[in-house]
Amino acid sequence: MAEATAPERFITVSLAKRGVSCTAKLLDDRAPITCGAVWDALPLGGDVYHAKYARNEIYTLLAPFAAEEPPLENPTITPIPGDLCYFTFTQTQLATKSYGYDDSAPHHERSTVVDLALFYERNNLLINGDAGWVPGIVWGSVVEGLPEVADACQDLWRAGALGETLSFARA
């Protein structure tokens, strides 16, 4: 008898102000703990930031939502276009003024910060001049709508992120 497989799960990733979204498949087979934590916490979202160091990345910083932070499953330091990544940072790791967050940033008072990111173009390298390699958990992959979101991400880079939100919701 054939083994039953779990149904595939999909989410919508959106930039609200720019009116664009894409669909991503959760990588339950590669990052089951992370996918479970994200899925159970959806919808998630907040202010969007464009990466300074990683290159072609947008992300939002959230309060921890998992009962326990996921282990480093399906790690990468070279995300590809369409990868959704999960990172965990301590408040002190993001407190340096060089990162560009001011004292009023919503994550400022949190001891742990979760970073949910979308990579929209090639040639990304997760290295930080202060801390070294910054591996992320690849927990999803965009399957539809990446070109439109990538265009919006380029606009976000050039025109600014102020007032824009990045959200993740069940499809």
C-alpha positions in Angstrom: 0.0 0.0 0.0 1.3 3.5 -0.9 2.3 5.8 1.9 0.0 8.8 2.3 1.6 12.1 1.7 0.6 15.3 3.4 -1.1 17.9 1.2 1.0 20.7 -0.1 0.5 24.0 1.7 0.7 27.5 0.1 0.8 31.0 1.3 0.4 34.5 -0.1 3.3 37.0 0.4 2.2 40.6 -0.2 3.4 44.2 -0.3 0.2 46.0 0.6 0.9 49.6 -0.5 2.3 48.4 -3.9 -0.6 46.1 -4.4 1.5 43.0 -5.4 1.6 39.5 -4.1 3.0 36.1 -4.9 2.2 32.5 -4.0 4.8 30.3 -2.2 4.8 26.6 -1.4 5.9 25.6 2.1 8.9 23.2 2.1 7.4 20.8 4.6 9.7 18.0 3.5 12.9 20.1 4.1 12.0 22.4 7.0 9.0 20.7 8.8 9.5 22.4 12.2 9.8 25.9 10.7 6.9 25.4 8.3 4.7 24.2 11.1 5.6 27.2 13.3 5.0 29.7 10.5 1.7 28.0 9.3 0.3 27.9 12.9 1.1 31.6 13.4 -0.3 33.0 10.1 -1.2 35.6 9.3 2.0 37.5 10.0 3.4 40.8 8.8 4.8 44.2 9.6 6.9 47.0 8.3 9.1 46.0 5.4 12.8 46.6 5.2 15.2 46.2 2.2 18.4 44.4 3.0 21.7 46.4 3.2 24.1 43.5 3.3 22.4 40.4 1.8 21.5 42.2 -1.4 18.2 41.2 -3.0 16.1 40.7 0.1 13.1 42.2 1.7 12.0 41.3 5.2 9.9 42.1 8.3 10.9 41.8 11.9 8.5 40.1 14.2 8.1 39.0 17.8 8.8 35.3 18.3 5.7 33.3 17.5 6.9 29.6 17.9 6.7 27.8 21.2 10.4 27.1 20.7 12.6 28.6 18.0 13.1 26.2 15.1 16.5 24.5 14.7 18.6 25.4 11.7 16.9 23.0 9.3 17.4 23.4 5.5 20.1 26.1 6.0 21.6 28.3 3.4 24.0 31.3 3.1 23.2 31.6 -0.7 19.5 32.0 -1.1 18.1 32.0 -4.6 15.2 34.0 -6.1 12.0 33.0 -4.6 13.4 31.6 -1.3 11.6 32.4 1.9 14.0 32.4 4.8 13.6 32.5 8.6 16.2 34.0 10.9 16.4 34.5 14.6 18.4 37.4 16.2 18.9 38.7 19.7 18.0 42.3 20.3 21.7 43.2 20.8 22.5 41.7 17.4 20.3 44.4 15.7 21.0 47.2 18.1 24.0 48.7 16.3 23.2 52.0 14.6 24.9 50.8 11.4 21.9 48.6 10.7 19.7 51.7 10.3 17.0 50.9 12.9 16.1 53.8 15.2 15.1 53.6 18.8 11.4 53.6 17.9 11.6 50.5 15.7 9.0 48.0 16.9 11.6 45.3 17.6 13.8 47.5 19.7 12.7 46.2 23.1 12.4 42.5 22.2 15.0 40.1 23.5 14.5 37.9 20.5 13.5 39.0 17.0 12.3 36.8 14.1 13.1 37.9 10.6 10.9 36.5 7.8 12.5 37.3 4.4 11.8 37.0 0.7 14.8 36.9 -1.7 13.7 38.2 -5.1 16.8 38.1 -7.3 20.2 36.3 -7.7 23.6 36.7 -6.2 22.8 36.9 -2.5 25.3 36.1 0.2 24.4 36.0 3.8 27.5 37.5 5.4 27.6 40.3 7.9 30.7 42.5 8.5 30.0 42.5 12.2 29.0 38.9 12.8 30.2 36.8 9.8 28.0 34.1 8.2 24.3 34.4 8.8 22.7 31.1 7.8 18.9 31.2 7.3 16.3 28.5 7.2 14.7 28.1 3.7 11.1 27.3 4.5 9.2 28.3 1.4 9.7 28.8 -2.4 7.7 31.2 -4.6 5.9 29.3 -7.3 3.8 32.2 -8.9 4.1 36.0 -9.2 7.8 36.5 -8.4 8.5 38.8 -11.4 5.9 41.3 -10.3 7.0 41.2 -6.7 10.7 41.6 -7.8 9.7 44.7 -9.7 8.0 46.1 -6.6 11.1 45.2 -4.5 13.3 47.2 -6.9 10.9 50.1 -6.5 11.0 49.7 -2.7 14.9 49.8 -2.9 14.8 53.0 -5.0 11.8 54.8 -3.7 11.9 53.7 -0.1 10.1 51.3 2.2 8.4 53.9 4.5 4.7 53.0 4.9 5.0 49.6 3.2 4.2 46.3 4.9 5.2 42.8 4.1 2.6 40.1 5.0 2.3 36.4 4.9 -1.1 34.6 4.9 -2.5 31.3 4.1 -3.5 31.0 0.4 
